Amino acid sequence: LPGLTIDEEKIVSSTGALALKEVPAKMVVVGGGIIGLEMGSVWSRLGSAVTVVEFLPNIVPAMDAEVRKTFQRALTKQKMKFKLGYAVKSAEVQGDGVTLAIEKAGGGDTETLEADVVLVAIGRRPHTEGLGLDAAGVKLNDRGRVEVDSSFRTSVPSIYAIGDVIEGPMLAHKAEEDGIACVETIAGKHGHVNYDTVPSIVYTHPEMAWVGLTEEQVKEKGIEYTIGKFPFAANSRARTNHDSEGVVKFIADKKTDKILGLHILGPNAGELIAEGVLAMEYGASSEDIARVCHGHPTLTEAVKEAAMATYDKPIHF
């Protein structure tokens, strides 16, 4: 990012943020994406006053808008601050701190922020430089990612590529599935990855996880849909654990009840999303989940109740 030189001491990447020698009194996070919020959330809970500066009007644009509002409200309650729609113009290390100049995206008055540490988390790029790909004849796209076919084969038939260097989300579990499918293909078997059912997880507290389409995407596609929601505040296990902030939200096709998306904000969301991933992989309906017995008392009952709310109505809310 122009104007920000990472030294891994005062201006740090996510790698440097894991190696700070002490909790900074003030931290500014540049970038309101998943990594920035995860790191910012950790340092906020350790006692740092965290301000997130994001160029776009919303944090984590890929999230369902309704659930995102609840998510941001939860982080705000933890005293994290947000400057949305702002661009960072410069950052200058002065003594023991950093002074940042920011302004409204599109122009406006310049504001100044003071921080002990600045975390730059504006995204990741594929690590394809210095690998000798040009010499090998491997083609890259205009984003610097390796071009592959449906079998993960590059422009050089004997060279395959998977994970973060090819198209798709830069997620460890996506790369793992790529690797398995790629090797199966090389072995003469049928390898396949359904990218529509790759879950996304934000490891903050509360956690946020989702799979499939957001409500906004369903509207853009012109699909008639139904929604079912259930709050963790009405889940006995969450209440017993004093960790009941959040909600489960299903989106299903209005005609067929087929699950189109599942969005979970709350305790263990990253674990709970697996049920929705499996259901969507098999083309299940919300009623399918609603009619499966879930143990009591468990957090999974919130998923069952949200499914019940989608095709009919929940029992406990």
Secondary structure, DSSP 8 states (H G I E B T S, - for coil): -TT----SSSEE-HHHHTS-SS--SEEEEE--SHHHHHHHHHHHHTT-EEEEEESSSSSSTTS-HHHHHHHHHHHHHTT-EEEETEEEEEEEEETTEEEEEEEETTS--EEEEEESEEEE-S------TTS-HHHHT--B-TTS-B---TTSB-SSTT-B--GGGSSS---HHHHHHHHHHHHHHHTTS-----GGG--EEE-SSSEEEEEE--HHHHHHTT--EEEEEEEGGG-HHHHHTT----EEEEEEETTT-BEEEEEEEETTHHHHHHHHHHHHHTT-BHHHHHTS---TT-THHHHHHHHHHHHS--S--
